[in-house]
Amino acid sequence: MVSEISFGAWAIGGAWGVVSERDALAALHQAVDAGVNFIDTADVYGDGRSERLIAHLKKERKQEIVVATKAGRRLPRQTIEGYARENLASWINDSLRNLATDTLDLLQLHCPPTELYSRPEVFAILDDFVRAGKIRYYGVSVEKVEEALRAIEHPNVQTVQIIFNCFRQRPADLFFARARQRQVGVLARVPLASGMLTGKLRPDSTFAADDHRNFNRHGEAFDVGETFSGVDYRLGLEAVEEIRRLLPVGTSMSQFALRWILMFDAVSCAIPGGKRPEQVAENCRASDLPPLTPETMAEVERIYKQKISPQVHHRW
Ligand SMILES: NC(=O)c1ccc[n+]([C@@H]2O[C@H](COP(=O)([O-])OP(=O)(O)OC[C@H]3O[C@@H](n4cnc5c(N)ncnc54)[C@H](OP(=O)(O)O)[C@@H]3O)[C@@H](O)[C@H]2O)c1
């Protein structure tokens, strides 16, 4: 059982501009204070920094905190051969060390190549790591709905992490029903469209050179879908203004965007990133909001279909 609003620990690791250790730890502590018991990270976030910060947090808190990490992005080039037993063993050992634990709660393959999903031998290796006690469960983080559907054909895939937010609605079409049938956990990542759905960004907003919203705006470093969900910046801002008109009194854009995700039963949790405690506190309060009305849901769908879907629906 994980908190429906959980915590995404990419930004406190790296690739989002400077985040001080103090702010990162304060954000993590705030998450636990607000009832978060699940944190998503990866070995490559700040080259282990994110995992080490979580280990630090766990030392200071007595609550049970479940940690999902990822492996695969240390490869210089994504190939199926790269997901060999020796490589996986070495990445797992590094994560165990960084997280200061004997067993990883949940290991996710980190957006591997699509063809990997037709290679049962890779999943058999993961089964061996479970038997050896190195990992408790495994899952996948995927780019595309098609990959998600194929991943859950493997019987021991426990979770799928996928981009799902007001700007990425396709997972709700078919994948969610299948995931529920198979009792697979769904982690909704990039729930705020990299901050765009917080409503704070402007056409002239700027980002630090080491923030992916600057250096990956066109997919220069990794899949462009991870940055603003792959939505054109100006078009996204226009859609945000339309969504803003739907906000119930006293609800912030971030809370609305997260509450929208929680309207879907198949979602186990949303994992918003947060760099400061105030952001985390605001995001966690989304759980306290009443359900959105059917009219509001229909409006978000209309805005998506009119403005966003032509750019993204067929791609991911
Ligand atoms: N391939 C993968 O597996 C993969 C890829 C991407 C993400 N993820 C996971 O998903 C998690 C979430 O996605 P994400 O971090 O990319 O994007 P996100 O959650 O959509 O956006 C997070 C960013 O929005 C801003 N923000 C958050 N709450 C806010 C608030 N209340 N008010 C104002 N600004 C706020 C912060 O950045 P600023 O303050 O700088 O604007 C924060 O870093 C990641 O942390 C990671 O764990 C996984």
PDBQT file of the ligand as one rigid body, heavy atoms in Angstrom, charges set to zero:
ROOT
HETATM    1  N1  LIG A 401      12.285   7.560 -17.540  1.00  0.00    +0.000 N 
HETATM    2  C1  LIG A 401      11.820   7.569 -16.326  1.00  0.00    +0.000 C 
HETATM    3  O1  LIG A 401      11.663   6.545 -15.722  1.00  0.00    +0.000 OA
HETATM    4  C2  LIG A 401      11.447   8.878 -15.694  1.00  0.00    +0.000 A 
HETATM    5  C3  LIG A 401      11.478  10.053 -16.454  1.00  0.00    +0.000 A 
HETATM    6  C4  LIG A 401      11.025  11.229 -15.864  1.00  0.00    +0.000 A 
HETATM    7  C5  LIG A 401      10.588  11.234 -14.561  1.00  0.00    +0.000 A 
HETATM    8  N2  LIG A 401      10.599  10.072 -13.829  1.00  0.00    +0.000 N 
HETATM    9  C6  LIG A 401      10.147  10.049 -12.432  1.00  0.00    +0.000 C 
HETATM   10  O2  LIG A 401       8.944  10.788 -12.301  1.00  0.00    +0.000 OA
HETATM   11  C7  LIG A 401       9.127  11.815 -11.315  1.00  0.00    +0.000 C 
HETATM   12  C8  LIG A 401       8.251  13.005 -11.629  1.00  0.00    +0.000 C 
HETATM   13  O3  LIG A 401       8.502  13.555 -12.896  1.00  0.00    +0.000 OA
HETATM   14  P1  LIG A 401       9.382  14.868 -13.095  1.00  0.00    +0.000 P 
HETATM   15  O4  LIG A 401      10.123  15.182 -11.834  1.00  0.00    +0.000 OA
HETATM   16  O5  LIG A 401      10.149  14.673 -14.351  1.00  0.00    +0.000 OA
HETATM   17  O6  LIG A 401       8.318  15.995 -13.413  1.00  0.00    +0.000 OA
HETATM   18  P2  LIG A 401       7.059  16.612 -12.641  1.00  0.00    +0.000 P 
HETATM   19  O7  LIG A 401       6.791  15.860 -11.404  1.00  0.00    +0.000 OA
HETATM   20  O8  LIG A 401       5.989  16.744 -13.650  1.00  0.00    +0.000 OA
HETATM   21  O9  LIG A 401       7.584  18.092 -12.314  1.00  0.00    +0.000 OA
HETATM   22  C9  LIG A 401       8.410  18.305 -11.203  1.00  0.00    +0.000 C 
HETATM   23  C10 LIG A 401       8.918  19.735 -11.138  1.00  0.00    +0.000 C 
HETATM   24  O10 LIG A 401       7.871  20.686 -11.120  1.00  0.00    +0.000 OA
HETATM   25  C11 LIG A 401       8.182  21.754 -10.213  1.00  0.00    +0.000 C 
HETATM   26  N3  LIG A 401       7.167  21.694  -9.141  1.00  0.00    +0.000 N 
HETATM   27  C12 LIG A 401       6.744  20.594  -8.447  1.00  0.00    +0.000 A 
HETATM   28  N4  LIG A 401       5.768  20.907  -7.583  1.00  0.00    +0.000 NA
HETATM   29  C13 LIG A 401       5.556  22.222  -7.720  1.00  0.00    +0.000 A 
HETATM   30  C14 LIG A 401       4.668  23.130  -7.100  1.00  0.00    +0.000 A 
HETATM   31  N5  LIG A 401       3.782  22.731  -6.182  1.00  0.00    +0.000 N 
HETATM   32  N6  LIG A 401       4.697  24.431  -7.478  1.00  0.00    +0.000 NA
HETATM   33  C15 LIG A 401       5.563  24.849  -8.410  1.00  0.00    +0.000 A 
HETATM   34  N7  LIG A 401       6.440  24.051  -9.038  1.00  0.00    +0.000 NA
HETATM   35  C16 LIG A 401       6.439  22.738  -8.688  1.00  0.00    +0.000 A 
HETATM   36  C17 LIG A 401       9.591  21.498  -9.700  1.00  0.00    +0.000 C 
HETATM   37  O11 LIG A 401      10.576  22.090 -10.561  1.00  0.00    +0.000 OA
HETATM   38  P3  LIG A 401      10.874  23.667 -10.625  1.00  0.00    +0.000 P 
HETATM   39  O12 LIG A 401      10.624  24.243  -9.275  1.00  0.00    +0.000 OA
HETATM   40  O13 LIG A 401      12.283  23.788 -11.092  1.00  0.00    +0.000 OA
HETATM   41  O14 LIG A 401       9.932  24.208 -11.678  1.00  0.00    +0.000 OA
HETATM   42  C18 LIG A 401       9.687  19.985  -9.855  1.00  0.00    +0.000 C 
HETATM   43  O15 LIG A 401      10.996  19.527  -9.961  1.00  0.00    +0.000 OA
HETATM   44  C19 LIG A 401      10.637  12.088 -11.363  1.00  0.00    +0.000 C 
HETATM   45  O16 LIG A 401      11.094  12.758 -10.235  1.00  0.00    +0.000 OA
HETATM   46  C20 LIG A 401      11.153  10.677 -11.490  1.00  0.00    +0.000 C 
HETATM   47  O17 LIG A 401      11.126  10.041 -10.231  1.00  0.00    +0.000 OA
HETATM   48  C21 LIG A 401      11.017   8.911 -14.387  1.00  0.00    +0.000 A 
ENDROOT
TORSDOF 0
